[in-house]
Every structure is written in C-alpha cells, then in structure tokens.
Amino acid sequence: MKNPLKTADLLRNTARYTLLAVTILVLVFALLSGAGEYGGGISGIIKNSPNALPWLILLAVAVLAWKRELAGGILITGLGIAMLFFFNVFSRNFHIAVLLLILAIIILGICFILSWMLRRTQ
C-alpha cells in the first residue's frame, strides 16, 4: 500500500455514495411498493411507511457515518447483521437479492471502519 490516505479516501467515498444511493432507492421502493394496497396517494404512502422504517434508520446512520466514520461504520455493520434476522434471511422464504443487498450493506460498513483505521495510522 503506497499511499494509505488515497486508499482511505477511496474506501470512504465508495462507502458513502454507494450506501446513500442504495438506501434512498430502497427507501423509496419500500414507501411506494405497498401504497396501492392502502388506496394509493399520500395517505397510502403514509399508511405503508412502517415498511420503510429499517431503511430510514439506515439513512440516518449513513448520515452519521459521513461525520463519524468509526461510529457510523460500526452501526452500519451492526444494522446489516440485524437486517439478516429482521428480513428472515435464514428461513425458507427468502430471496437471494435481499441477502446480497444486506451483505453489501455490511461490506460498506466495514469500508467505513477500514477507512477510519487507515487514517488513524497516519
């Protein structure tokens, strides 16, 4: 590793922007996907909003990770592990796409932690 600060910047920026994009896309999908069952419109979105709660929490933690890499990275990794159980990934009724999404979230949390560690050594 010739320049650890460049590697830290790459890890941090990759984790920041990838996590932000994925979280916003999935948050919007979670809000809108079941709104039609509640009559659609704004009232349907509001009634369907509990489906988006895990993604809203992840968005809040991602914002924290922009300011505090270590705390955010630990919380994102922990939240990813909690999502494994929340979304019943280990049951018979799971989708591989959900598992891959959650594993990506865990890896992005680890990227924040690694970025902090590389900066700390300098």
VOLO-132413 format. One line per field, with one value per residue: y, z, x of N, C-alpha, C in turn; residue in three letters; residue number from 0. Coordinates in steps of 0.05 Angstrom, whole numbers, plus 5000, padded with zeros to 4 digits. Layout:
// residues N
npy [Y/...]
npz [Z/...]
npx [X/...]
capy [Y/...]
capz [Z/...]
capx [X/...]
cpy [Y/...]
cpz [Z/...]
cpx [X/...]
rest [ALA/...]
nr [NUM/...]
This chain:
// residues 122
npy [4977/5038/5091/5103/5141/5155/5106/5103/5147/5129/5083/5108/5145/5110/5078/5117/5142/5098/5072/5113/5119/5067/5063/5105/5091/5040/5057/5091/5054/5019/5052/5063/5014/4983/5020/5022/4983/5006/5044/5081/5143/5199/5185/5130/5121/5141/5105/5060/5070/5045/5001/5022/5036/5007/5023/5077/5084/5064/5104/5148/5130/5127/5180/5196/5168/5198/5239/5216/5167/5117/5106/5107/5066/5021/5020/5014/4965/4933/4942/4919/4865/4857/4864/4817/4781/4807/4809/4756/4722/4673/4637/4592/4621/4664/4714/4714/4762/4798/4779/4789/4845/4859/4838/4871/4919/4908/4901/4953/4981/4959/4981/5035/5030/5009/5052/5091/5067/5066/5121/5133/5110/5144]
npz [5000/4977/4986/5039/5051/5004/4993/5037/5026/4979/4998/5036/5004/4967/5001/5024/4980/4952/4992/5005/4955/4948/4995/4990/4943/4957/5001/4978/4945/4984/5009/4968/4946/4971/4976/4943/4961/5004/4984/4954/4933/4976/5027/5025/5021/5071/5105/5091/5108/5153/5130/5109/5151/5170/5130/5133/5182/5169/5133/5167/5199/5159/5148/5196/5191/5154/5183/5228/5220/5244/5285/5254/5217/5250/5269/5220/5202/5245/5240/5190/5202/5238/5203/5174/5207/5215/5164/5156/5131/5140/5138/5104/5067/5033/4993/4947/4928/4970/5009/4984/4981/5035/5051/5021/5048/5097/5081/5063/5111/5136/5103/5118/5170/5159/5129/5169/5202/5169/5165/5217/5227/5202]
npx [5017/5020/5002/4966/4927/4902/4878/4844/4811/4787/4759/4725/4695/4671/4640/4607/4577/4556/4526/4490/4462/4439/4409/4372/4344/4322/4291/4253/4228/4208/4171/4134/4119/4078/4037/3993/3959/3935/3902/3929/3962/3980/3960/3961/4016/4033/4006/4033/4084/4111/4137/4183/4215/4264/4299/4298/4323/4373/4388/4393/4436/4474/4482/4504/4552/4579/4598/4624/4664/4680/4642/4595/4608/4611/4558/4530/4548/4530/4475/4466/4477/4435/4392/4395/4369/4320/4296/4288/4327/4351/4311/4264/4236/4263/4296/4349/4367/4356/4390/4440/4438/4438/4487/4520/4511/4534/4587/4598/4595/4639/4678/4676/4698/4749/4770/4772/4810/4856/4865/4876/4925/4959]
capy [5000/5061/5115/5095/5162/5152/5082/5111/5164/5112/5067/5125/5155/5087/5071/5140/5146/5073/5068/5134/5113/5043/5068/5122/5075/5020/5072/5100/5029/5009/5070/5063/4987/4974/5042/5017/4967/5024/5064/5098/5171/5206/5170/5103/5122/5145/5080/5040/5079/5026/4983/5037/5042/4998/5038/5104/5082/5061/5130/5164/5120/5134/5209/5196/5158/5219/5256/5199/5142/5093/5101/5100/5040/5001/5019/5003/4936/4920/4943/4899/4839/4856/4860/4788/4768/4822/4801/4726/4711/4646/4620/4580/4641/4688/4719/4718/4791/4810/4771/4804/4873/4861/4833/4896/4939/4900/4907/4982/4988/4952/5000/5058/5023/5007/5079/5104/5054/5076/5149/5134/5102/5165]
capz [5000/4975/4998/5053/5052/4979/4997/5056/5012/4961/5014/5048/4983/4956/5021/5027/4957/4946/5013/5001/4932/4953/5016/4980/4924/4971/5018/4961/4937/5007/5013/4946/4936/4983/4980/4928/4977/5023/4969/4938/4941/5000/5050/5022/5028/5100/5118/5084/5117/5171/5114/5103/5176/5171/5111/5144/5203/5155/5122/5189/5206/5137/5152/5218/5182/5140/5203/5246/5205/5261/5297/5232/5206/5269/5269/5194/5202/5263/5228/5169/5215/5248/5180/5167/5223/5211/5138/5156/5111/5146/5136/5077/5050/5030/4966/4945/4924/4996/5022/4971/4989/5063/5052/5011/5069/5117/5070/5063/5139/5141/5088/5136/5192/5147/5123/5195/5212/5153/5172/5244/5226/5190]
capx [5000/5038/4991/4942/4907/4886/4861/4823/4792/4772/4740/4704/4677/4656/4620/4588/4559/4541/4506/4469/4445/4424/4389/4350/4328/4306/4272/4231/4214/4193/4148/4115/4111/4053/4019/3969/3941/3922/3886/3947/3964/3995/3950/3972/4045/4035/3998/4054/4110/4126/4154/4208/4229/4292/4315/4301/4343/4398/4394/4402/4462/4492/4488/4523/4577/4592/4612/4640/4668/4682/4616/4577/4615/4602/4528/4520/4554/4511/4448/4466/4474/4407/4374/4395/4348/4295/4285/4286/4345/4358/4287/4260/4224/4280/4305/4378/4372/4356/4415/4462/4435/4446/4516/4532/4509/4554/4613/4601/4601/4667/4694/4679/4716/4776/4778/4780/4835/4878/4871/4886/4953/4975]
cpy [5025/5085/5107/5116/5161/5127/5088/5128/5148/5095/5084/5135/5133/5080/5092/5140/5121/5068/5088/5127/5089/5048/5085/5106/5055/5034/5080/5075/5019/5027/5066/5035/4977/4995/5037/5000/4983/5046/5083/5126/5175/5190/5141/5101/5125/5119/5058/5047/5061/5007/4996/5043/5032/5015/5067/5105/5080/5088/5148/5156/5127/5164/5212/5187/5179/5237/5240/5171/5117/5087/5093/5073/5017/4997/5007/4973/4921/4920/4923/4871/4836/4852/4831/4774/4781/4813/4771/4713/4682/4627/4608/4600/4666/4690/4724/4747/4806/4804/4786/4834/4877/4856/4858/4917/4933/4907/4937/4993/4982/4971/5026/5053/5022/5035/5094/5093/5064/5105/5151/5127/5124/5188]
cpz [5000/4989/5012/5054/5026/4981/5016/5043/4993/4976/5025/5027/4971/4975/5023/5004/4950/4967/5011/4978/4937/4974/5006/4961/4938/4990/5002/4952/4960/5013/4993/4939/4947/4986/4965/4943/4997/5009/4952/4948/4966/5024/5049/5029/5058/5114/5113/5095/5137/5156/5109/5128/5177/5152/5119/5166/5190/5143/5144/5198/5184/5140/5175/5209/5166/5159/5220/5233/5222/5273/5276/5220/5224/5269/5243/5193/5221/5253/5206/5180/5226/5226/5170/5182/5218/5185/5135/5134/5115/5145/5108/5057/5048/5000/4966/4942/4951/5011/5010/4979/5018/5066/5041/5033/5091/5107/5069/5091/5146/5126/5104/5158/5182/5140/5148/5205/5196/5159/5200/5245/5215/5210]
cpx [5018/5027/4965/4920/4890/4868/4838/4802/4774/4751/4718/4685/4660/4633/4599/4567/4543/4519/4483/4451/4428/4402/4366/4332/4311/4285/4248/4215/4197/4169/4126/4104/4085/4032/3992/3949/3925/3906/3903/3948/3981/3986/3960/4001/4048/4027/4019/4081/4124/4144/4182/4224/4258/4310/4318/4322/4371/4407/4405/4430/4483/4500/4507/4550/4593/4608/4632/4642/4667/4655/4595/4582/4607/4572/4517/4525/4535/4483/4445/4462/4446/4387/4373/4372/4321/4281/4284/4303/4351/4334/4285/4249/4241/4287/4335/4385/4373/4382/4439/4461/4445/4476/4531/4532/4530/4582/4618/4607/4630/4686/4698/4699/4745/4787/4787/4806/4859/4885/4883/4916/4971/4980]
rest [MET/LYS/ASN/PRO/LEU/LYS/THR/ALA/ASP/LEU/LEU/ARG/ASN/THR/ALA/ARG/TYR/THR/LEU/LEU/ALA/VAL/THR/ILE/LEU/VAL/LEU/VAL/PHE/ALA/LEU/LEU/SER/GLY/ALA/GLY/GLU/TYR/GLY/GLY/GLY/ILE/SER/GLY/ILE/ILE/LYS/ASN/SER/PRO/ASN/ALA/LEU/PRO/TRP/LEU/ILE/LEU/LEU/ALA/VAL/ALA/VAL/LEU/ALA/TRP/LYS/ARG/GLU/LEU/ALA/GLY/GLY/ILE/LEU/ILE/THR/GLY/LEU/GLY/ILE/ALA/MET/LEU/PHE/PHE/PHE/ASN/VAL/PHE/SER/ARG/ASN/PHE/HIS/ILE/ALA/VAL/LEU/LEU/LEU/ILE/LEU/ALA/ILE/ILE/ILE/LEU/GLY/ILE/CYS/PHE/ILE/LEU/SER/TRP/MET/LEU/ARG/ARG/THR/GLN]
nr [0/1/2/3/4/5/6/7/8/9/10/11/12/13/14/15/16/17/18/19/20/21/22/23/24/25/26/27/28/29/30/31/32/33/34/35/36/37/38/39/40/41/42/43/44/45/46/47/48/49/50/51/52/53/54/55/56/57/58/59/60/61/62/63/64/65/66/67/68/69/70/71/72/73/74/75/76/77/78/79/80/81/82/83/84/85/86/87/88/89/90/91/92/93/94/95/96/97/98/99/100/101/102/103/104/105/106/107/108/109/110/111/112/113/114/115/116/117/118/119/120/121]
